[in-house]
Amino acid sequence: MTDVTTSAGGAPGLPSDRPDDVPASAGGAPCLPADRLAVLRARFAPVVEAIREGAVARELASGTPGDRDLPHAEVRALADAGFGRLRVPEERGGFGVTLVELANLVADLAAADSNIAHLWRGHFGYTELVLLRPDSPARDEWLQRIVDGAIVGNATSERTGTTLADISTTVAPDDSGTWRLDGRKFYSTGTLYADWIYLAADRDGERVTFAVPTGAPGVTGVDDWDGFGQRLTASGTTVFDGVAVDPAVVSAYRDAPLSHIQAFYQLYLLAVLAGIGQAVVDDAVAFVRPRTRTYIHANAAVPGEDPQVLAVLGRLSAGAFTARSLVVAAAGLLDGVVATNEPGVGVDHALLDAAENAVYQAQVEVGPRVLQAATELFEVGGASAADRTRALDRHWRNARVVASHNPAVYKERLVGEYVLHGRGPVDAWEVPRGGADAVLRAPRARRARRVPPARVSAPRTRSRLRSRETVRQRESRLSGSRSRQPAAGRLYAQPSSCNRASSMP
Protein backbone atom coordinates (compact mmCIF):
# COMPACT_ATOMS: atom_id res chain seq x y z
CA MET A 1 0.00 0.00 0.00
CA THR A 2 1.23 3.45 -0.83
CA ASP A 3 1.09 5.58 2.34
CA VAL A 4 1.08 9.10 0.96
CA THR A 5 1.07 11.03 4.22
CA THR A 6 2.69 9.12 7.04
CA SER A 7 6.13 8.44 8.38
CA ALA A 8 7.18 5.40 10.32
CA GLY A 9 7.87 7.11 13.62
CA GLY A 10 10.36 5.90 16.18
CA ALA A 11 9.76 4.04 19.37
CA PRO A 12 12.51 4.86 21.86
CA GLY A 13 12.81 2.37 24.65
CA LEU A 14 11.28 -0.56 22.81
CA PRO A 15 13.46 -3.65 23.11
CA SER A 16 14.46 -5.02 19.74
CA ASP A 17 13.88 -8.65 20.79
CA ARG A 18 10.82 -9.96 22.57
CA PRO A 19 11.60 -12.48 25.30
CA ASP A 20 9.59 -15.61 24.70
CA ASP A 21 8.75 -16.81 28.21
CA VAL A 22 6.21 -19.34 26.96
CA PRO A 23 7.80 -22.75 26.26
CA ALA A 24 7.10 -24.42 22.95
CA SER A 25 5.77 -27.91 22.40
CA ALA A 26 7.39 -30.40 20.06
CA GLY A 27 5.17 -29.11 17.26
CA GLY A 28 6.24 -25.53 17.82
CA ALA A 29 2.99 -24.34 19.44
CA PRO A 30 3.24 -22.60 22.81
CA CYS A 31 2.49 -24.72 25.89
CA LEU A 32 0.57 -22.51 28.30
CA PRO A 33 0.14 -23.28 32.00
CA ALA A 34 -3.19 -23.15 33.77
CA ASP A 35 -2.97 -19.45 34.64
CA ARG A 36 -2.80 -18.44 31.01
CA LEU A 37 -3.93 -14.86 31.45
CA ALA A 38 -1.21 -14.09 34.00
CA VAL A 39 1.43 -15.63 31.75
CA LEU A 40 0.29 -13.65 28.73
CA ARG A 41 0.17 -10.44 30.72
CA ALA A 42 3.76 -11.05 31.73
CA ARG A 43 4.70 -11.84 28.14
CA PHE A 44 3.33 -8.56 26.76
CA ALA A 45 4.25 -6.42 29.78
CA PRO A 46 7.55 -5.02 28.36
CA VAL A 47 5.85 -3.91 25.14
CA VAL A 48 2.76 -2.55 26.88
CA GLU A 49 4.88 -0.61 29.38
CA ALA A 50 6.93 0.95 26.59
CA ILE A 51 3.69 1.93 24.88
CA ARG A 52 2.40 3.48 28.11
CA GLU A 53 5.57 5.54 28.57
CA GLY A 54 5.22 7.13 25.15
CA ALA A 55 1.44 7.66 25.17
CA VAL A 56 1.38 11.30 26.31
CA ALA A 57 4.15 12.37 23.91
CA ARG A 58 2.33 10.70 21.02
CA GLU A 59 -0.92 12.37 22.03
CA LEU A 60 0.65 15.83 22.15
CA ALA A 61 2.11 15.32 18.68
CA SER A 62 -1.05 13.85 17.15
CA GLY A 63 -2.89 16.98 16.13
CA THR A 64 -2.27 17.39 12.39
CA PRO A 65 -3.37 14.62 10.03
CA GLY A 66 -0.70 13.83 7.49
CA ASP A 67 1.98 15.57 9.51
CA ARG A 68 2.40 13.27 12.49
CA ASP A 69 4.24 10.09 13.30
CA LEU A 70 2.04 7.05 13.68
CA PRO A 71 3.08 4.33 16.17
CA HIS A 72 4.14 1.79 13.55
CA ALA A 73 7.04 0.51 15.66
CA GLU A 74 4.84 -0.06 18.72
CA VAL A 75 2.22 -1.92 16.70
CA ARG A 76 4.87 -4.09 15.06
CA ALA A 77 6.42 -4.85 18.46
CA LEU A 78 3.05 -6.18 19.62
CA ALA A 79 2.72 -8.28 16.46
CA ASP A 80 6.23 -9.67 16.90
CA ALA A 81 5.38 -10.61 20.48
CA GLY A 82 2.38 -12.60 19.20
CA PHE A 83 -0.46 -10.26 20.11
CA GLY A 84 -2.22 -10.78 16.78
CA ARG A 85 -2.36 -14.57 17.19
CA LEU A 86 -4.00 -14.58 20.60
CA ARG A 87 -7.21 -16.22 19.33
CA VAL A 88 -5.54 -18.76 17.04
CA PRO A 89 -5.70 -22.27 18.56
CA GLU A 90 -2.60 -23.49 20.37
CA GLU A 91 -2.20 -26.45 18.03
CA ARG A 92 -1.96 -23.99 15.14
CA GLY A 93 0.74 -21.88 16.76
CA GLY A 94 -1.42 -19.36 18.57
CA PHE A 95 -2.43 -18.99 22.22
CA GLY A 96 -6.05 -20.12 21.95
CA VAL A 97 -7.32 -17.48 24.36
CA THR A 98 -11.00 -17.18 25.21
CA LEU A 99 -12.92 -14.00 24.54
CA VAL A 100 -12.78 -13.31 28.29
CA GLU A 101 -8.99 -13.43 28.17
CA LEU A 102 -8.86 -11.36 24.99
CA ALA A 103 -11.11 -8.69 26.51
CA ASN A 104 -8.81 -8.44 29.53
CA LEU A 105 -5.67 -8.16 27.40
CA VAL A 106 -7.25 -5.54 25.13
CA ALA A 107 -8.34 -3.53 28.19
CA ASP A 108 -4.79 -3.77 29.56
CA LEU A 109 -3.43 -2.41 26.28
CA ALA A 110 -6.07 0.34 26.15
CA ALA A 111 -5.06 1.45 29.65
CA ALA A 112 -1.60 2.06 28.19
CA ASP A 113 -2.80 3.66 24.94
CA SER A 114 -6.39 3.41 23.74
CA ASN A 115 -5.39 4.30 20.17
CA ILE A 116 -3.17 1.25 19.80
CA ALA A 117 -5.72 -1.07 21.39
CA HIS A 118 -8.49 0.23 19.14
CA LEU A 119 -6.61 -0.15 15.86
CA TRP A 120 -6.39 -3.94 16.36
CA ARG A 121 -10.19 -4.29 16.27
CA GLY A 122 -10.42 -5.12 12.57
CA HIS A 123 -7.64 -7.69 12.89
CA PHE A 124 -9.33 -9.59 15.69
CA GLY A 125 -12.72 -9.33 13.99
CA TYR A 126 -11.35 -10.92 10.84
CA THR A 127 -9.61 -13.58 12.92
CA GLU A 128 -12.99 -14.48 14.44
CA LEU A 129 -14.48 -14.92 10.98
CA VAL A 130 -11.61 -17.16 9.88
CA LEU A 131 -11.96 -19.31 13.00
CA LEU A 132 -15.66 -19.88 12.29
CA ARG A 133 -15.02 -21.25 8.79
CA PRO A 134 -15.02 -24.97 7.94
CA ASP A 135 -11.60 -26.59 7.54
CA SER A 136 -10.10 -25.76 4.17
CA PRO A 137 -6.76 -24.87 2.60
CA ALA A 138 -7.84 -21.21 2.53
CA ARG A 139 -8.61 -21.25 6.27
CA ASP A 140 -5.26 -22.92 6.97
CA GLU A 141 -3.47 -20.30 4.87
CA TRP A 142 -5.07 -17.45 6.80
CA LEU A 143 -4.35 -18.95 10.19
CA GLN A 144 -0.71 -19.36 9.19
CA ARG A 145 -0.52 -15.76 8.00
CA ILE A 146 -1.85 -14.56 11.34
CA VAL A 147 0.55 -16.77 13.29
CA ASP A 148 3.41 -15.43 11.17
CA GLY A 149 2.57 -11.90 12.31
CA ALA A 150 0.37 -10.51 9.55
CA ILE A 151 -1.97 -7.70 10.65
CA VAL A 152 -5.39 -7.29 9.05
CA GLY A 153 -6.97 -3.86 8.75
CA ASN A 154 -10.53 -2.82 8.02
CA ALA A 155 -12.01 -0.90 5.09
CA THR A 156 -15.74 -1.56 4.89
CA SER A 157 -17.31 1.86 5.55
CA GLU A 158 -17.74 4.70 3.08
CA ARG A 159 -19.05 8.24 3.10
CA THR A 160 -21.35 7.52 0.15
CA GLY A 161 -25.07 6.88 0.38
CA THR A 162 -27.14 7.29 3.54
CA THR A 163 -26.28 4.19 5.56
CA LEU A 164 -23.45 1.76 6.23
CA ALA A 165 -25.15 -0.63 3.80
CA ASP A 166 -24.68 1.76 0.88
CA ILE A 167 -21.34 1.19 -0.83
CA SER A 168 -20.00 2.43 -4.14
CA THR A 169 -16.74 0.45 -4.18
CA THR A 170 -16.97 -2.18 -6.91
CA VAL A 171 -15.22 -5.37 -7.94
CA ALA A 172 -15.75 -6.37 -11.56
CA PRO A 173 -13.87 -7.87 -14.51
CA ASP A 174 -12.10 -5.50 -16.89
CA ASP A 175 -11.87 -5.94 -20.67
CA SER A 176 -9.15 -8.59 -20.25
CA GLY A 177 -11.18 -10.60 -17.75
CA THR A 178 -9.08 -9.57 -14.73
CA TRP A 179 -11.19 -8.67 -11.74
CA ARG A 180 -10.48 -5.14 -10.48
CA LEU A 181 -11.33 -3.37 -7.25
CA ASP A 182 -12.17 0.34 -7.46
CA GLY A 183 -13.44 2.67 -4.78
CA ARG A 184 -12.78 4.89 -1.80
CA LYS A 185 -13.26 3.89 1.84
CA PHE A 186 -13.25 5.87 5.08
CA TYR A 187 -13.05 4.92 8.78
CA SER A 188 -10.35 2.45 7.71
CA THR A 189 -9.23 1.83 11.29
CA GLY A 190 -5.85 0.16 11.54
CA THR A 191 -5.27 -0.16 7.81
CA LEU A 192 -2.14 2.02 7.69
CA TYR A 193 -0.52 -0.44 10.12
CA ALA A 194 -1.78 -3.56 8.36
CA ASP A 195 -0.47 -6.12 5.88
CA TRP A 196 -3.94 -7.02 4.61
CA ILE A 197 -7.23 -5.15 4.29
CA TYR A 198 -10.60 -6.81 4.84
CA LEU A 199 -13.26 -4.92 2.90
CA ALA A 200 -16.75 -4.91 1.41
CA ALA A 201 -17.55 -4.15 -2.20
CA ASP A 202 -20.37 -4.35 -4.70
CA ARG A 203 -20.28 -7.16 -7.26
CA ASP A 204 -23.02 -6.59 -9.81
CA GLY A 205 -25.45 -5.38 -7.17
CA GLU A 206 -24.46 -7.90 -4.50
CA ARG A 207 -22.48 -7.09 -1.35
CA VAL A 208 -19.30 -9.18 -1.17
CA THR A 209 -16.32 -9.34 1.18
CA PHE A 210 -12.67 -10.32 0.80
CA ALA A 211 -9.15 -9.24 1.73
CA VAL A 212 -6.37 -7.70 -0.35
CA PRO A 213 -2.71 -7.06 0.50
CA THR A 214 -1.87 -3.49 1.48
CA GLY A 215 1.14 -3.67 -0.82
CA ALA A 216 -0.89 -4.49 -3.91
CA PRO A 217 -0.57 -2.01 -6.79
CA GLY A 218 -3.41 0.49 -6.65
CA VAL A 219 -3.89 0.48 -2.85
CA THR A 220 -3.27 3.84 -1.18
CA GLY A 221 -3.73 4.72 2.48
CA VAL A 222 -4.16 8.32 3.64
CA ASP A 223 -3.71 9.61 7.19
CA ASP A 224 -6.65 12.03 7.12
CA TRP A 225 -8.64 10.99 10.18
CA ASP A 226 -9.23 14.27 12.04
CA GLY A 227 -11.33 13.27 15.03
CA PHE A 228 -10.82 15.01 18.36
CA GLY A 229 -10.03 11.63 19.94
CA GLN A 230 -8.43 8.32 18.97
CA ARG A 231 -6.30 10.36 16.59
CA LEU A 232 -3.68 7.69 15.92
CA THR A 233 -5.99 4.83 14.92
CA ALA A 234 -5.46 5.61 11.21
CA SER A 235 -9.23 5.66 10.71
CA GLY A 236 -9.10 7.69 7.51
CA THR A 237 -9.21 7.03 3.79
CA THR A 238 -8.17 3.98 1.78
CA VAL A 239 -8.28 4.21 -2.02
CA PHE A 240 -8.50 1.22 -4.38
CA ASP A 241 -7.62 2.01 -7.98
CA GLY A 242 -7.81 -0.97 -10.32
CA VAL A 243 -6.51 -3.43 -7.70
CA ALA A 244 -6.31 -6.94 -9.15
CA VAL A 245 -8.48 -9.43 -7.24
CA ASP A 246 -8.66 -13.22 -7.42
CA PRO A 247 -12.40 -13.93 -7.80
CA ALA A 248 -11.93 -17.19 -5.88
CA VAL A 249 -11.42 -15.26 -2.63
CA VAL A 250 -14.59 -13.18 -3.00
CA SER A 251 -17.53 -14.25 -0.82
CA ALA A 252 -21.15 -13.13 -0.95
CA TYR A 253 -22.18 -11.51 2.31
CA ARG A 254 -25.60 -13.18 2.20
CA ASP A 255 -24.00 -16.63 2.27
CA ALA A 256 -22.32 -16.11 5.64
CA PRO A 257 -23.84 -18.18 8.47
CA LEU A 258 -25.13 -16.54 11.63
CA SER A 259 -22.19 -15.53 13.80
CA HIS A 260 -21.30 -13.48 16.86
CA ILE A 261 -19.26 -10.98 14.84
CA GLN A 262 -21.55 -7.97 15.32
CA ALA A 263 -21.59 -8.51 19.09
CA PHE A 264 -17.83 -9.10 19.04
CA TYR A 265 -17.14 -5.75 17.38
CA GLN A 266 -19.18 -3.99 20.07
CA LEU A 267 -17.55 -5.98 22.86
CA TYR A 268 -14.12 -5.03 21.58
CA LEU A 269 -14.95 -1.33 21.82
CA LEU A 270 -16.23 -1.86 25.36
CA ALA A 271 -12.91 -3.47 26.29
CA VAL A 272 -11.16 -0.34 24.97
CA LEU A 273 -13.48 1.82 27.07
CA ALA A 274 -12.78 -0.29 30.15
CA GLY A 275 -9.07 0.27 29.55
CA ILE A 276 -9.59 4.02 29.33
CA GLY A 277 -11.41 3.81 32.68
CA GLN A 278 -8.36 2.14 34.18
CA ALA A 279 -6.08 4.77 32.65
CA VAL A 280 -8.16 7.45 34.37
CA VAL A 281 -7.53 5.75 37.72
CA ASP A 282 -3.83 5.32 37.02
CA ASP A 283 -3.39 8.96 36.05
CA ALA A 284 -5.43 10.23 39.00
CA VAL A 285 -3.27 8.25 41.43
CA ALA A 286 -0.08 9.39 39.71
CA PHE A 287 -1.26 13.00 40.01
CA VAL A 288 -2.25 12.85 43.69
CA ARG A 289 0.58 10.76 45.11
CA PRO A 290 3.42 13.34 44.87
CA ARG A 291 1.22 16.42 45.27
CA THR A 292 1.81 18.74 48.25
CA ARG A 293 -0.15 21.81 47.20
CA THR A 294 -3.74 21.87 48.41
CA TYR A 295 -6.68 24.22 49.06
CA ILE A 296 -7.45 26.54 51.96
CA HIS A 297 -10.66 24.61 52.59
CA ALA A 298 -9.01 21.19 52.34
CA ASN A 299 -9.43 18.58 55.06
CA ALA A 300 -5.76 17.61 55.29
CA ALA A 301 -2.31 19.10 54.83
CA VAL A 302 -1.69 17.13 51.63
CA PRO A 303 -4.18 15.91 49.00
CA GLY A 304 -3.21 12.28 49.51
CA GLU A 305 -4.65 12.39 53.04
CA ASP A 306 -7.75 14.43 52.21
CA PRO A 307 -10.87 12.24 52.64
CA GLN A 308 -12.69 14.01 49.83
CA VAL A 309 -9.84 13.42 47.40
CA LEU A 310 -9.67 9.80 48.55
CA ALA A 311 -13.41 9.48 47.94
CA VAL A 312 -12.94 10.66 44.36
CA LEU A 313 -10.19 8.08 43.84
CA GLY A 314 -12.44 5.45 45.35
CA ARG A 315 -15.27 6.26 42.93
CA LEU A 316 -12.92 6.23 39.96
CA SER A 317 -11.50 2.86 40.99
CA ALA A 318 -14.93 1.35 41.59
CA GLY A 319 -16.11 2.60 38.22
CA ALA A 320 -13.15 1.07 36.40
CA PHE A 321 -13.70 -2.23 38.21
CA THR A 322 -17.39 -2.21 37.29
CA ALA A 323 -16.68 -1.43 33.64
CA ARG A 324 -14.20 -4.26 33.26
CA SER A 325 -16.45 -6.68 35.15
CA LEU A 326 -19.34 -5.96 32.80
CA VAL A 327 -17.14 -6.47 29.76
CA VAL A 328 -15.80 -9.76 31.12
CA ALA A 329 -19.31 -11.00 31.92
CA ALA A 330 -20.52 -10.25 28.38
CA ALA A 331 -17.38 -11.86 26.92
CA GLY A 332 -18.09 -15.02 28.88
CA LEU A 333 -21.53 -15.29 27.33
CA LEU A 334 -20.06 -14.78 23.86
CA ASP A 335 -17.58 -17.58 24.56
CA GLY A 336 -20.60 -19.81 25.11
CA VAL A 337 -22.04 -18.75 21.76
CA VAL A 338 -18.80 -19.49 19.90
CA ALA A 339 -18.78 -22.98 21.44
CA THR A 340 -22.06 -23.75 19.60
CA ASN A 341 -20.71 -22.87 16.15
CA GLU A 342 -21.14 -25.47 13.43
CA PRO A 343 -18.74 -24.46 10.65
CA GLY A 344 -20.77 -23.53 7.62
CA VAL A 345 -24.03 -23.58 9.60
CA GLY A 346 -23.67 -20.97 12.32
CA VAL A 347 -24.14 -20.43 16.04
CA ASP A 348 -27.10 -20.98 18.34
CA HIS A 349 -29.72 -18.28 17.79
CA ALA A 350 -31.13 -18.13 21.32
CA LEU A 351 -27.73 -18.03 23.00
CA LEU A 352 -26.61 -15.31 20.61
CA ASP A 353 -29.68 -13.27 21.53
CA ALA A 354 -28.79 -13.54 25.21
CA ALA A 355 -25.11 -12.77 24.71
CA GLU A 356 -25.64 -9.86 22.34
CA ASN A 357 -28.19 -8.41 24.75
CA ALA A 358 -25.58 -8.67 27.50
CA VAL A 359 -23.13 -6.73 25.33
CA TYR A 360 -25.78 -4.03 24.91
CA GLN A 361 -26.45 -4.00 28.66
CA ALA A 362 -22.75 -3.43 29.22
CA GLN A 363 -22.67 -0.74 26.56
CA VAL A 364 -25.48 1.20 28.25
CA GLU A 365 -23.46 1.27 31.48
CA VAL A 366 -19.80 1.32 30.49
CA GLY A 367 -19.72 4.31 28.15
CA PRO A 368 -21.41 6.85 30.47
CA ARG A 369 -19.48 5.51 33.46
CA VAL A 370 -16.08 5.98 31.79
CA LEU A 371 -17.00 9.39 30.41
CA GLN A 372 -18.09 10.53 33.86
CA ALA A 373 -14.85 9.24 35.35
CA ALA A 374 -12.81 11.10 32.74
CA THR A 375 -14.49 14.31 33.90
CA GLU A 376 -14.36 13.58 37.64
CA LEU A 377 -10.63 12.93 37.31
CA PHE A 378 -10.08 16.70 37.47
CA GLU A 379 -11.67 16.90 40.93
CA VAL A 380 -8.44 15.54 42.47
CA GLY A 381 -6.39 18.58 41.45
CA GLY A 382 -6.51 22.26 40.69
CA ALA A 383 -5.69 24.15 37.55
CA SER A 384 -2.42 22.25 37.22
CA ALA A 385 -4.39 19.14 36.23
CA ALA A 386 -5.46 21.05 33.12
CA ASP A 387 -1.86 21.61 32.02
CA ARG A 388 -1.74 20.63 28.37
CA THR A 389 1.49 18.70 28.77
CA ARG A 390 -0.28 16.23 31.06
CA ALA A 391 -2.84 15.47 28.32
CA LEU A 392 -5.36 14.32 30.93
CA ASP A 393 -8.14 15.54 28.65
CA ARG A 394 -7.28 12.76 26.20
CA HIS A 395 -9.22 10.23 28.27
CA TRP A 396 -12.55 12.00 27.81
CA ARG A 397 -11.88 12.74 24.13
CA ASN A 398 -10.84 9.17 23.40
CA ALA A 399 -13.71 7.65 25.36
CA ARG A 400 -16.23 9.94 23.65
CA VAL A 401 -15.04 8.90 20.20
CA VAL A 402 -15.07 5.19 21.04
CA ALA A 403 -18.52 5.41 22.64
CA SER A 404 -19.84 7.30 19.60
CA HIS A 405 -19.39 4.30 17.32
CA ASN A 406 -22.79 2.92 18.34
CA PRO A 407 -24.98 5.32 20.33
CA ALA A 408 -26.14 3.75 23.58
CA VAL A 409 -29.60 5.27 23.21
CA TYR A 410 -30.48 2.63 20.60
CA LYS A 411 -29.12 -0.15 22.76
CA GLU A 412 -31.26 0.97 25.70
CA ARG A 413 -34.37 0.42 23.63
CA LEU A 414 -33.26 -2.99 22.39
CA VAL A 415 -32.44 -4.14 25.93
CA GLY A 416 -35.90 -2.98 27.00
CA GLU A 417 -37.54 -4.94 24.20
CA TYR A 418 -35.66 -8.06 25.21
CA VAL A 419 -36.44 -7.87 28.90
CA LEU A 420 -40.13 -7.04 28.38
CA HIS A 421 -41.12 -8.81 25.17
CA GLY A 422 -38.34 -11.34 24.64
CA ARG A 423 -37.51 -9.79 21.29
CA GLY A 424 -33.78 -10.38 21.01
CA PRO A 425 -31.28 -8.19 19.17
CA VAL A 426 -30.59 -10.84 16.52
CA ASP A 427 -34.16 -10.51 15.23
CA ALA A 428 -33.84 -6.75 15.50
CA TRP A 429 -31.06 -7.01 12.90
CA GLU A 430 -33.11 -9.45 10.83
CA VAL A 431 -36.23 -7.25 10.62
CA PRO A 432 -34.80 -3.84 9.68
CA ARG A 433 -36.15 -0.82 11.51
CA GLY A 434 -34.41 1.76 9.41
CA GLY A 435 -30.88 1.19 10.71
CA ALA A 436 -28.04 0.47 8.33
CA ASP A 437 -26.59 -2.38 10.32
CA ALA A 438 -29.96 -4.14 10.23
CA VAL A 439 -29.62 -4.51 6.49
CA LEU A 440 -26.17 -6.02 6.94
CA ARG A 441 -27.25 -8.66 9.46
CA ALA A 442 -30.45 -9.70 7.69
CA PRO A 443 -29.08 -12.50 5.46
CA ARG A 444 -26.99 -13.93 8.31
CA ALA A 445 -29.89 -14.15 10.72
CA ARG A 446 -32.04 -16.07 8.27
CA ARG A 447 -29.52 -18.88 8.27
CA ALA A 448 -29.57 -19.21 12.03
CA ARG A 449 -30.12 -22.65 13.46
CA ARG A 450 -33.44 -23.34 15.17
CA VAL A 451 -35.27 -20.83 12.98
CA PRO A 452 -38.51 -22.35 11.61
CA PRO A 453 -38.66 -22.90 7.84
CA ALA A 454 -41.53 -20.42 7.57
CA ARG A 455 -39.15 -17.65 8.56
CA VAL A 456 -36.38 -18.85 6.29
CA SER A 457 -38.68 -18.67 3.29
CA ALA A 458 -40.13 -15.30 4.23
CA PRO A 459 -39.50 -12.65 1.56
CA ARG A 460 -36.74 -10.16 2.20
CA THR A 461 -37.74 -6.59 2.91
CA ARG A 462 -36.05 -3.34 3.79
CA SER A 463 -39.33 -1.82 4.90
CA ARG A 464 -39.44 -0.12 8.26
CA LEU A 465 -42.88 -1.59 8.92
CA ARG A 466 -43.83 -5.16 9.74
CA SER A 467 -47.20 -6.73 9.02
CA ARG A 468 -49.49 -7.79 11.86
CA GLU A 469 -49.24 -11.36 10.65
CA THR A 470 -45.43 -11.25 10.93
CA VAL A 471 -45.66 -9.92 14.46
CA ARG A 472 -48.06 -12.69 15.48
CA GLN A 473 -45.85 -15.35 13.94
CA ARG A 474 -42.83 -13.89 15.65
CA GLU A 475 -44.48 -13.72 19.07
CA SER A 476 -45.67 -17.32 18.69
CA ARG A 477 -42.18 -18.50 17.85
CA LEU A 478 -40.65 -16.58 20.73
CA SER A 479 -43.17 -17.88 23.26
CA GLY A 480 -42.32 -21.42 22.21
CA SER A 481 -38.58 -20.88 22.48
CA ARG A 482 -38.40 -18.97 25.76
CA SER A 483 -38.11 -22.20 27.72
CA ARG A 484 -34.62 -22.73 26.34
CA GLN A 485 -33.50 -19.08 26.58
CA PRO A 486 -31.80 -17.60 29.63
CA ALA A 487 -34.22 -15.39 31.54
CA ALA A 488 -33.88 -11.94 29.99
CA GLY A 489 -34.13 -10.17 33.29
CA ARG A 490 -31.40 -12.28 34.88
CA LEU A 491 -28.68 -11.99 32.25
CA TYR A 492 -26.44 -10.00 34.53
CA ALA A 493 -26.40 -12.91 36.97
CA GLN A 494 -25.36 -15.52 34.44
CA PRO A 495 -21.96 -17.10 35.20
CA SER A 496 -19.21 -17.09 32.64
CA SER A 497 -19.56 -19.79 30.03
CA CYS A 498 -15.82 -20.44 30.13
CA ASN A 499 -14.94 -23.89 31.40
CA ARG A 500 -11.33 -23.23 32.32
CA ALA A 501 -10.44 -21.35 35.45
CA SER A 502 -7.59 -19.72 33.58
CA SER A 503 -10.13 -17.72 31.57
CA MET A 504 -11.19 -15.71 34.59
CA PRO A 505 -9.54 -12.34 35.27
Buried (B, 14 or more C-beta within 10 A) or exposed (E): BEBEBBEEBEBEEBEEEBEEEBEEEEEEBBEBEEEBBEBBBEBBEBBBEBBBBBBBEBBEBBEEBEEBBBBBBBBBBBBBBBBBBBBBBBEBBBBBBBBBBBBBBBBBBBBBBBBBBBBBBBBBBBBBBBBBBEEEEEBEEBBEBBBEBBBBBBBBBBEEEEBBBEBBBBBBEEEEEEBBBBBBBBBBBBBBBBBBBBBBBBBEEEBBBBBBBBEBEBBBBBBBBEBEBBBBBBBBBBBBBEBEBEBEEBEEBBEBBBBBBBBBBBBBBBBBBBBBBBBBBBBBBEBBEEBEEBEEEBEEEBBBEBEBBBEBBEBBBEBBBBBBBBBBBBBBBBBBBBBBBEEEBBBBBBBBBBBBBBBBBBBBBBBEBBBBBBEBBBBBBEEEBEEEEBBBBBBBBBBBBBBBBBEBEBBBEBBEBBBEEBBBBBBBBBBBBEBBBBBBBBBBBBBBBEBEEEBEEBEEEEEEEBEEEBEEBBEEBBEEBEEEBBEBEEBEEBEBBBEEEBBBB
